[in-house]
């Protein structure tokens, strides 16, 4: 099992942040990964990025590790 890095990623243009798009995008990425048979879904976020932390948690992510710079999350199948 990997514990650093990540295999899912997303970005939202600053003009469109705060509208729920990241939550939708990540949910779709998780769904596609599940359909592809990808069991391990790992994401990492810089610690000051509370918005992304919230997006991951809304999609079932949970912290598995952290250091002074980053949180590391696993996401189970939805």
ChimeraX commands (.cxc) that place a marker at each C-alpha (Angstrom):
marker #1 position 0.00,0.00,0.00 radius 0.5
marker #1 position 1.31,3.43,-0.94 radius 0.5
marker #1 position 1.41,6.15,1.68 radius 0.5
marker #1 position 2.74,9.17,-0.21 radius 0.5
marker #1 position 1.88,10.98,-3.43 radius 0.5
marker #1 position -1.52,10.37,-4.95 radius 0.5
marker #1 position -3.27,8.79,-7.90 radius 0.5
marker #1 position -6.32,11.07,-8.22 radius 0.5
marker #1 position -6.11,14.78,-8.84 radius 0.5
marker #1 position -8.30,17.69,-9.84 radius 0.5
marker #1 position -8.20,21.47,-10.16 radius 0.5
marker #1 position -10.86,24.16,-10.38 radius 0.5
marker #1 position -10.27,27.58,-11.92 radius 0.5
marker #1 position -10.15,30.25,-9.20 radius 0.5
marker #1 position -13.12,32.03,-10.82 radius 0.5
marker #1 position -15.30,28.97,-10.18 radius 0.5
marker #1 position -14.16,27.89,-6.72 radius 0.5
marker #1 position -16.64,27.69,-3.88 radius 0.5
marker #1 position -19.46,26.46,-6.12 radius 0.5
marker #1 position -19.21,22.74,-5.33 radius 0.5
marker #1 position -17.50,21.76,-8.58 radius 0.5
marker #1 position -14.49,20.14,-6.88 radius 0.5
marker #1 position -16.78,17.89,-4.83 radius 0.5
marker #1 position -18.59,16.80,-8.00 radius 0.5
marker #1 position -15.36,16.32,-9.98 radius 0.5
marker #1 position -13.72,14.23,-7.27 radius 0.5
marker #1 position -16.86,12.15,-6.87 radius 0.5
marker #1 position -16.82,11.41,-10.60 radius 0.5
marker #1 position -13.10,10.58,-10.51 radius 0.5
marker #1 position -13.69,8.13,-7.68 radius 0.5
marker #1 position -16.58,6.55,-9.59 radius 0.5
marker #1 position -14.44,6.15,-12.72 radius 0.5
marker #1 position -11.56,4.71,-10.69 radius 0.5
marker #1 position -13.98,2.19,-9.13 radius 0.5
marker #1 position -15.30,1.21,-12.58 radius 0.5
marker #1 position -11.71,0.68,-13.71 radius 0.5
marker #1 position -11.06,-1.62,-10.77 radius 0.5
marker #1 position -8.68,0.75,-9.00 radius 0.5
marker #1 position -8.98,-0.28,-5.39 radius 0.5
marker #1 position -6.44,2.08,-3.84 radius 0.5
marker #1 position -7.30,5.74,-4.16 radius 0.5
marker #1 position -4.77,8.05,-2.51 radius 0.5
marker #1 position -4.80,11.84,-2.39 radius 0.5
marker #1 position -2.46,14.31,-0.72 radius 0.5
marker #1 position -3.19,17.92,0.17 radius 0.5
marker #1 position -1.07,20.75,1.49 radius 0.5
marker #1 position -2.03,21.42,5.09 radius 0.5
marker #1 position -3.18,24.98,4.53 radius 0.5
marker #1 position -5.68,23.86,1.86 radius 0.5
marker #1 position -8.74,23.36,4.06 radius 0.5
marker #1 position -11.10,23.62,1.09 radius 0.5
marker #1 position -9.56,20.56,-0.60 radius 0.5
marker #1 position -9.51,18.69,2.71 radius 0.5
marker #1 position -13.24,19.30,3.03 radius 0.5
marker #1 position -13.86,18.16,-0.57 radius 0.5
marker #1 position -12.01,14.90,0.03 radius 0.5
marker #1 position -13.82,14.26,3.31 radius 0.5
marker #1 position -17.20,14.92,1.61 radius 0.5
marker #1 position -16.26,12.16,-0.83 radius 0.5
marker #1 position -15.47,9.64,1.90 radius 0.5
marker #1 position -11.77,10.34,2.26 radius 0.5
marker #1 position -10.06,9.87,5.57 radius 0.5
marker #1 position -6.62,10.91,6.76 radius 0.5
marker #1 position -4.15,8.03,6.92 radius 0.5
marker #1 position -0.99,10.03,7.51 radius 0.5
marker #1 position 0.19,13.59,7.93 radius 0.5
marker #1 position 3.40,15.49,8.30 radius 0.5
marker #1 position 4.20,19.15,8.82 radius 0.5
marker #1 position 3.33,19.96,5.18 radius 0.5
marker #1 position 0.63,17.56,3.94 radius 0.5
marker #1 position -2.38,15.42,4.78 radius 0.5
marker #1 position -2.63,12.03,3.06 radius 0.5
marker #1 position -6.05,10.48,2.44 radius 0.5
marker #1 position -7.44,7.15,1.31 radius 0.5
marker #1 position -10.85,7.01,-0.32 radius 0.5
marker #1 position -12.93,3.84,-0.25 radius 0.5
marker #1 position -15.40,2.77,-2.92 radius 0.5
marker #1 position -18.63,4.76,-2.85 radius 0.5
marker link #1:1,2 radius 0.2
marker link #1:2,3 radius 0.2
marker link #1:3,4 radius 0.2
marker link #1:4,5 radius 0.2
marker link #1:5,6 radius 0.2
marker link #1:6,7 radius 0.2
marker link #1:7,8 radius 0.2
marker link #1:8,9 radius 0.2
marker link #1:9,10 radius 0.2
marker link #1:10,11 radius 0.2
marker link #1:11,12 radius 0.2
marker link #1:12,13 radius 0.2
marker link #1:13,14 radius 0.2
marker link #1:14,15 radius 0.2
marker link #1:15,16 radius 0.2
marker link #1:16,17 radius 0.2
marker link #1:17,18 radius 0.2
marker link #1:18,19 radius 0.2
marker link #1:19,20 radius 0.2
marker link #1:20,21 radius 0.2
marker link #1:21,22 radius 0.2
marker link #1:22,23 radius 0.2
marker link #1:23,24 radius 0.2
marker link #1:24,25 radius 0.2
marker link #1:25,26 radius 0.2
marker link #1:26,27 radius 0.2
marker link #1:27,28 radius 0.2
marker link #1:28,29 radius 0.2
marker link #1:29,30 radius 0.2
marker link #1:30,31 radius 0.2
marker link #1:31,32 radius 0.2
marker link #1:32,33 radius 0.2
marker link #1:33,34 radius 0.2
marker link #1:34,35 radius 0.2
marker link #1:35,36 radius 0.2
marker link #1:36,37 radius 0.2
marker link #1:37,38 radius 0.2
marker link #1:38,39 radius 0.2
marker link #1:39,40 radius 0.2
marker link #1:40,41 radius 0.2
marker link #1:41,42 radius 0.2
marker link #1:42,43 radius 0.2
marker link #1:43,44 radius 0.2
marker link #1:44,45 radius 0.2
marker link #1:45,46 radius 0.2
marker link #1:46,47 radius 0.2
marker link #1:47,48 radius 0.2
marker link #1:48,49 radius 0.2
marker link #1:49,50 radius 0.2
marker link #1:50,51 radius 0.2
marker link #1:51,52 radius 0.2
marker link #1:52,53 radius 0.2
marker link #1:53,54 radius 0.2
marker link #1:54,55 radius 0.2
marker link #1:55,56 radius 0.2
marker link #1:56,57 radius 0.2
marker link #1:57,58 radius 0.2
marker link #1:58,59 radius 0.2
marker link #1:59,60 radius 0.2
marker link #1:60,61 radius 0.2
marker link #1:61,62 radius 0.2
marker link #1:62,63 radius 0.2
marker link #1:63,64 radius 0.2
marker link #1:64,65 radius 0.2
marker link #1:65,66 radius 0.2
marker link #1:66,67 radius 0.2
marker link #1:67,68 radius 0.2
marker link #1:68,69 radius 0.2
marker link #1:69,70 radius 0.2
marker link #1:70,71 radius 0.2
marker link #1:71,72 radius 0.2
marker link #1:72,73 radius 0.2
marker link #1:73,74 radius 0.2
marker link #1:74,75 radius 0.2
marker link #1:75,76 radius 0.2
marker link #1:76,77 radius 0.2
marker link #1:77,78 radius 0.2
view
